């Protein structure tokens, strides 16, 4: 993905996000106008992106087409096979559950203090039950998400931690 390219003999030699300040024998290249830049072989890149269906396609790179006064950048997309889609979905599901369990375990560990017997003798039954419920909800999370279609960590609805 580039904003500028250097073209020599109708072939792209360099790709840049921003123009270099100096290049070969020219300083102040980044301040030059488009006419001077084109004379030196520098072309602006015009993006021509299509919408990718991320369920069925994968971005594998960019294609560049040289025109008279600019270069057009398009996405190079690969259609995924059923096997590749299944493997990607399995990886997403595995990563989802790894993240869920990791955060769940952290929250359980963080709330271990609420299960100390000495502390519970000083607290009300409502307080004890709210912490037991919270911790059970954390333990039940993986089961709740077993049949979800969208394995995005941001979609997890974490139980509310009791006060105190």
Secondary structure in CASP SS format (residue, H / E / C, confidence):
PFRMAT SS
TARGET T0000
AUTHOR 0000-0000-0000
METHOD secondary structure of the structure
MODEL  1
X C 1.00
X C 1.00
X C 1.00
X E 1.00
X E 1.00
X E 1.00
X E 1.00
X E 1.00
X C 1.00
X C 1.00
X E 1.00
X E 1.00
X E 1.00
X E 1.00
X E 1.00
X E 1.00
X C 1.00
X C 1.00
X C 1.00
X C 1.00
X C 1.00
X E 1.00
X E 1.00
X C 1.00
X C 1.00
X E 1.00
X E 1.00
X C 1.00
X H 1.00
X H 1.00
X H 1.00
X C 1.00
X C 1.00
X H 1.00
X H 1.00
X H 1.00
X H 1.00
X H 1.00
X H 1.00
X H 1.00
X C 1.00
X E 1.00
X E 1.00
X E 1.00
X E 1.00
X E 1.00
X E 1.00
X C 1.00
X C 1.00
X C 1.00
X C 1.00
X C 1.00
X C 1.00
X C 1.00
X C 1.00
X C 1.00
X E 1.00
X E 1.00
X E 1.00
X E 1.00
X E 1.00
X E 1.00
X E 1.00
X E 1.00
X E 1.00
X E 1.00
X C 1.00
X C 1.00
X C 1.00
X E 1.00
X E 1.00
X E 1.00
X E 1.00
X E 1.00
X E 1.00
X E 1.00
X E 1.00
X E 1.00
X E 1.00
X C 1.00
X C 1.00
X H 1.00
X H 1.00
X H 1.00
X H 1.00
X H 1.00
X H 1.00
X H 1.00
X H 1.00
X H 1.00
X H 1.00
X H 1.00
X H 1.00
X H 1.00
X H 1.00
X H 1.00
X H 1.00
X H 1.00
X H 1.00
X H 1.00
X H 1.00
X H 1.00
X H 1.00
X H 1.00
X H 1.00
X H 1.00
X H 1.00
X H 1.00
X H 1.00
X H 1.00
X C 1.00
X H 1.00
X H 1.00
X H 1.00
X H 1.00
X C 1.00
X H 1.00
X H 1.00
X H 1.00
X H 1.00
X C 1.00
X C 1.00
X C 1.00
X C 1.00
X H 1.00
X H 1.00
X H 1.00
X H 1.00
X H 1.00
X H 1.00
X H 1.00
X H 1.00
X H 1.00
X H 1.00
X H 1.00
X H 1.00
X H 1.00
X H 1.00
X H 1.00
X H 1.00
X H 1.00
X H 1.00
X H 1.00
X H 1.00
X C 1.00
X C 1.00
X C 1.00
X C 1.00
X C 1.00
X C 1.00
X C 1.00
X C 1.00
X H 1.00
X H 1.00
X H 1.00
X C 1.00
X C 1.00
X C 1.00
X C 1.00
X C 1.00
X C 1.00
X C 1.00
X C 1.00
X C 1.00
END
